[in-house]
Amino acid sequence: MALDTAQKAQIVAKFARREKDTGSAEVQIALLTERITLLTTHLQANPKDFSSRLGLLKLVGQRKRMMKYLKNKDYAVYSKLVSELNLRDK
């Protein structure tokens, strides 16, 4: 269920602002989105896994807060990220 190192490195390379950037909001949102996708598919196969469901809800809330921060800080980067990750925007 967890992301392996190769997947993380690929996502970081795609969304990093510069070389060795792993902590920017864009990278963190992209990593959270991938984890949310994996947990969603897991929960479709295992509907009674309530602890994973709680973890999923926490990840969604964390991503929502980070996206709100990015939207207020730099709207152009936010809109680009939303289109690349195929996320909904209010």
PEQUINOR-V705262 format. One record per residue. N is the residue number from 1. RES is the residue in one letter. PSI is psi in whole degrees, -180 to 180 (* if undefined). OMEGA is omega in degrees with one decimal (NA if undefined). Layout:
# PEQUINOR-V705262
N_RES_PSI_OMEGA / N_RES_PSI_OMEGA
This chain:
# PEQUINOR-V705262
1_M_-31_-177.7 / 2_A_159_176.6 / 3_L_138_175.6 / 4_D_173_-172.7 / 5_T_-38_-178.7 / 6_A_-42_178.7 / 7_Q_-43_178.6 / 8_K_-45_-179.2 / 9_A_-38_179.2 / 10_Q_-44_179.6 / 11_I_-42_179.4 / 12_V_-42_-179.8 / 13_A_-34_-177.6 / 14_K_-39_-171.5 / 15_F_0_-178.0 / 16_A_145_177.2 / 17_R_-38_179.5 / 18_R_178_-179.4 / 19_E_142_-179.8 / 20_K_27_177.0 / 21_D_111_179.0 / 22_T_-6_-173.3 / 23_G_2_-178.6 / 24_S_160_-177.3 / 25_A_-38_-178.8 / 26_E_-44_-179.5 / 27_V_-45_-179.2 / 28_Q_-41_178.5 / 29_I_-41_178.8 / 30_A_-42_178.3 / 31_L_-42_177.3 / 32_L_-39_179.3 / 33_T_-41_178.6 / 34_E_-42_177.8 / 35_R_-39_178.0 / 36_I_-41_178.3 / 37_T_-44_179.5 / 38_L_-43_179.6 / 39_L_-34_178.6 / 40_T_-44_178.2 / 41_T_-36_177.3 / 42_H_-43_-177.9 / 43_L_-24_174.7 / 44_Q_-33_178.5 / 45_A_-27_-178.1 / 46_N_79_-172.9 / 47_P_-16_-178.2 / 48_K_9_179.8 / 49_D_85_-172.1 / 50_F_-29_178.9 / 51_S_-37_175.8 / 52_S_-34_177.6 / 53_R_-41_177.3 / 54_L_-43_176.7 / 55_G_-39_177.9 / 56_L_-44_-179.8 / 57_L_-37_177.1 / 58_K_-41_178.8 / 59_L_-40_179.6 / 60_V_-42_177.7 / 61_G_-40_178.7 / 62_Q_-44_178.5 / 63_R_-38_179.4 / 64_K_-43_178.6 / 65_R_-40_179.8 / 66_M_-38_178.9 / 67_M_-37_176.2 / 68_K_-43_177.2 / 69_Y_-47_-178.3 / 70_L_-36_179.1 / 71_K_-40_179.1 / 72_N_-31_-175.6 / 73_K_-48_-176.3 / 74_D_96_-173.0 / 75_Y_-33_-179.6 / 76_A_-45_178.2 / 77_V_-40_178.8 / 78_Y_-49_-177.6 / 79_S_-35_176.4 / 80_K_-43_-179.8 / 81_L_-42_179.4 / 82_V_-42_179.8 / 83_S_-37_-179.8 / 84_E_-35_-177.9 / 85_L_-1_-178.9 / 86_N_48_178.3 / 87_L_156_176.3 / 88_R_146_178.4 / 89_D_135_179.9 / 90_K_*_NA
